[in-house]
Amino acid sequence: MPADQQGAGLVNALKAVQTAMSVQDANGAPAPRGDGVLVSPTRLTATARPGSTQVFHVTVTNTGADARTVRPSAQTLETAPLAGDSGALDLPLATAPTFVDGGGTTGAYELHQFTVPAGTDRLDGDIAWDGKDQRNSRVRETLFDPFGRLAAYSLPQGPGGAGHVDVHDPAPGTWTAVLWTQKNGTAYTGTVQFSFASRRFVPAGAVAPASRLLAPGASGSFTVRVPLPADAGDVSARLAIGTGGDADGSIPITVRSLVALGAAGGAFQGTLTGGNGRPVFGAQTLDFQFDVPRGRPSLGLALQLRDPDYNLTGVLIDPAGEPVDEQSTGVVTGGTTAFGTGMQFFARTPSAGRWTLVLALNAPLSGAQVREPFTGRIDFGSVPVSASGLPDSAGVTLAAGQPVTATIQVQNTGVRQKDFFVDARLANRSPQALVGTTPLTVQLPLLAGQAAPTVVVPTDTDQLTIVASATAPVLMHVAHVLNGPQVEGLTIGDVSIATHGAPEVASGPWTAFPTEVGPFGGGPAPALPVSVAAVADTAAFDPAASASSGDVWRRAVDASAAYTPLTLAPGASGAITVTFTPAGPAGTVVRGTLELDTFDPLTSMGDEVVSIPYVYTVG
């Protein structure tokens, strides 16, 4: 089916069956039927430098009964619309006209008419309303074409504050938009923003040869050249397989331009819209990728929105595919969360290779505007950090049992408030038993709403092992809070073991989902207690060091560990005091690092800002 219609339910089943029945292979050589073609590959994708040209090779096979001239063309929707209409209207629940929808529910509505010019290939309609203050509200968008035919319906999947429809090959003329809300628990009253845009397909590349005449059963090759845009991000296009028929198809083209980075970094930009209220992580998601050169001491990534009140989450994924940091635009103050305009990532000694930033816009939205522009900046400058009083040589002797203090001074060079703390680690690695943030012994089967066993994995971990044991065979699925790394346990007898390794395993919450192994003799699964244990292979925590900021990662192994971070606004500076109380036999050399980190309470992950080594000898 055409790429621009995928998911629309517009499948030409007859043509698909005829094409399938015409394929000649080792299973037979049936006579050609219909007028179909087969295209290989079925999609074209690439990620490369901005401004570069990607070359694809496509083979088209004529499965029809007659010779056909094939004329492929690469197309994308124009950036600037052919025509547009935007504004706002009031949807007063109490006084708006009403109707009864197909489900028997009364709806209140307002109408808006706009013009679609001739030659339009795609019509997009976006709406936004205040889903933040009216949390359960839904505004629905229905479009009728100039002939009064139903053309599109936004079908909200939940509350959120945004809706979208699109129509392919819209008829020119005056269109009518019905913006409405059901008069029930999802009712909305107030202002609704709207924006309608008519666009045409324009060339997205070159195809050679321009055409081929294919006899029945014959195949022909085409070379497709697609230039990548100068701006970072994704571009969706299509390779239209023109044969002169009224049901010609296409295959999707998706190309991604990397963020262009120089010695000082680089910049990117994008636009948030809003999705349709789907109640999962990210009503809208955007991906940006960039290549970090070898040997960079630090990585900073700042995101700046034009307006506040967007609940935006960002996930930073390292070249190994591990989500090493998650940040948000939210700032928690006194138990209240406010969403600002900035998001900031810091990463010390980033691995060389391709990094990925995933942005996820979460409901609800304030509805103040239909689109929200943002800009991003990547740099390799280190965060200003200094240390005083820190032992830095084996020649420095510290008396056992006598506290010695050092001071870490830091400035927040980011674009949003950050909670800084010091995490003192020894140079040696060791297995650390993790404590549960929820009960690690549960009864199966897990009931709806019942908390599954969860642990927190600290930073600097390169292997995580989780074991579930019971008195009967169990299976276990283990997942990180972001549903990125996921591991299936290996069941041996009544034990299931899941292991995950990476240069740096994703920190933060990991959850185990144990299940019983059937069959159960036709009845329900019997009650079965199961115990979960987790071990992280990580840099050992230094028991002789304590920081005025506390250490949130130490809570992974000690639930009573203190955490009182240093909170700094953008541009502000502050100090964290670290106290060493040496212990052990005289002559013992202690080596470790003070890891200056941040933590985002909304994401349960954070930055690894800088690593400061220390060494001393116990006297």
HELIX and SHEET records of a PDB file:
HELIX    1   1 ALA A    3  GLN A    5  5                                   3    
HELIX    2   2 ALA A   13  ALA A   20  1                                   8    
HELIX    3   3 VAL A  552  ALA A  556  5                                   5    
SHEET    1   A 4 VAL A  37  SER A  40  0                                        
SHEET    2   A 4 THR A  53  ASN A  62 -1                                        
SHEET    3   A 4 SER A 219  PRO A 227 -1                                        
SHEET    4   A 4 ALA A 206  ALA A 208 -1                                        
SHEET    1   B 5 LEU A  44  ALA A  48  0                                        
SHEET    2   B 5 SER A 250  SER A 257  1                                        
SHEET    3   B 5 GLY A 233  GLY A 242 -1                                        
SHEET    4   B 5 ARG A  68  LEU A  77 -1                                        
SHEET    5   B 5 PHE A 201  PRO A 203 -1                                        
SHEET    1   C 5 LEU A  44  ALA A  48  0                                        
SHEET    2   C 5 SER A 250  SER A 257  1                                        
SHEET    3   C 5 GLY A 233  GLY A 242 -1                                        
SHEET    4   C 5 ARG A  68  LEU A  77 -1                                        
SHEET    5   C 5 ARG A 212  LEU A 214 -1                                        
SHEET    1   D 4 ALA A  83  LEU A  91  0                                        
SHEET    2   D 4 GLY A 190  ARG A 199 -1                                        
SHEET    3   D 4 ARG A 122  TRP A 129 -1                                        
SHEET    4   D 4 ALA A 162  HIS A 168 -1                                        
SHEET    1   E 5 THR A  98  VAL A 100  0                                        
SHEET    2   E 5 THR A 106  VAL A 116 -1                                        
SHEET    3   E 5 GLY A 173  GLN A 182 -1                                        
SHEET    4   E 5 ARG A 140  PHE A 144 -1                                        
SHEET    5   E 5 LEU A 150  TYR A 153 -1                                        
SHEET    1   F 4 GLY A 266  LEU A 272  0                                        
SHEET    2   F 4 GLU A 372  ASP A 379 -1                                        
SHEET    3   F 4 SER A 298  LEU A 305 -1                                        
SHEET    4   F 4 GLY A 342  ARG A 348 -1                                        
SHEET    1   G 4 GLN A 284  VAL A 292  0                                        
SHEET    2   G 4 GLY A 353  ASN A 362 -1                                        
SHEET    3   G 4 ASN A 311  ILE A 317 -1                                        
SHEET    4   G 4 PRO A 323  SER A 328 -1                                        
SHEET    1   H 2 GLY A 330  THR A 333  0                                        
SHEET    2   H 2 THR A 336  PHE A 339 -1                                        
SHEET    1   I 4 VAL A 385  SER A 388  0                                        
SHEET    2   I 4 VAL A 404  GLN A 411 -1                                        
SHEET    3   I 4 SER A 573  PHE A 580 -1                                        
SHEET    4   I 4 ALA A 545  ALA A 547 -1                                        
SHEET    1   J 6 ASP A 392  LEU A 398  0                                        
SHEET    2   J 6 GLU A 608  VAL A 618  1                                        
SHEET    3   J 6 VAL A 589  THR A 598 -1                                        
SHEET    4   J 6 LYS A 418  ALA A 433 -1                                        
SHEET    5   J 6 LEU A 528  PHE A 541 -1                                        
SHEET    6   J 6 THR A 441  LEU A 444 -1                                        
SHEET    1   K 5 ASP A 392  LEU A 398  0                                        
SHEET    2   K 5 GLU A 608  VAL A 618  1                                        
SHEET    3   K 5 VAL A 589  THR A 598 -1                                        
SHEET    4   K 5 LYS A 418  ALA A 433 -1                                        
SHEET    5   K 5 LEU A 566  LEU A 568 -1                                        
SHEET    1   L 8 ASP A 392  LEU A 398  0                                        
SHEET    2   L 8 GLU A 608  VAL A 618  1                                        
SHEET    3   L 8 VAL A 589  THR A 598 -1                                        
SHEET    4   L 8 LYS A 418  ALA A 433 -1                                        
SHEET    5   L 8 LEU A 528  PHE A 541 -1                                        
SHEET    6   L 8 THR A 461  SER A 469 -1                                        
SHEET    7   L 8 VAL A 495  GLY A 501 -1                                        
SHEET    8   L 8 LEU A 490  ILE A 492 -1                                        
SHEET    1   M 4 THR A 454  VAL A 457  0                                        
SHEET    2   M 4 GLY A 508  GLU A 516 -1                                        
SHEET    3   M 4 VAL A 474  HIS A 480 -1                                        
SHEET    4   M 4 GLN A 486  GLU A 488 -1                                        
END                                                                             
